[in-house]
Amino acid sequence: MSLSFAHLKAQGLKLGRPKGPGKSKLDVFRPEIEGLLANGSTQKFIAGRYKTTEANLHNWLKKNGLKG
């Protein structure tokens, strides 16, 4: 039995990713990242340490009100 997306949407079901800020894998490392930034570490170094991209780290810092 295969239902189409149009049929599901017509029934009022929400499709796709949920809206909202979501959670980041960086959230658990926030105290460490704050310490590294305070000690003058670069965003490139921090991104490499936590296996993420510099762009993702930059967006996470901005979302959490931290200065890079």
N, C-alpha and C positions, 0 to 999 in steps of 0.2 A: 504494500500500500504506500503510495508516494503522494505526498501533499505538496503542492506548489507554494512558493513563498507568497504569491499573490493571494492564494486562498487563506493562508495563515494570517497574513496581514489584514485581510478583509474580516477575519474573526476578531481582530483587535489585539492579537499577540504582538509583543514587541520583539523585533528582530535585531540582530547585530550586537555589538559590544555595549555594555552598560555605560551610561554617562556618569561622569564624576571624576574626582581626582585620582582614584585608584591607589594602589600601593606600589612602592618601588622596592627593588631589592637593596637599594642604598639606605632605606629608612633605618635598618638595624645597625648600620655603621655610622649613623649621624654623629655620635660623640667623637669617634675616631677621626672622621672627616673634618669636624670643627677644629680638632687639635692639630691636624696636619696643616690646615689653612692658617691657623694662628702661628705655626712655626715656619710659615713661608713656603710650603710645598706648592708646586705648580698643579694646575688642574690636569695637565697631561700625566704627571706622576700619579696623582690620586686615581684618575680614570684607569690607568694601567693596573694599579694595585687592586682595584675592586672589579676588574674585568668588565668594564663598560666603556662606552665611547665618551669622548670629551663633550660632544653635543648633549648626550644624555645627562652627564654630570652637570653641565652648565644649566640645563633646564631644571634639573632637580634642585640645584642651589638657588635658582631664581624662585622656584615654587615654594621653597622653604625659607625664603628671606635671608639667605646667607650670602655673604660677599666672597667672591672668588679671587 
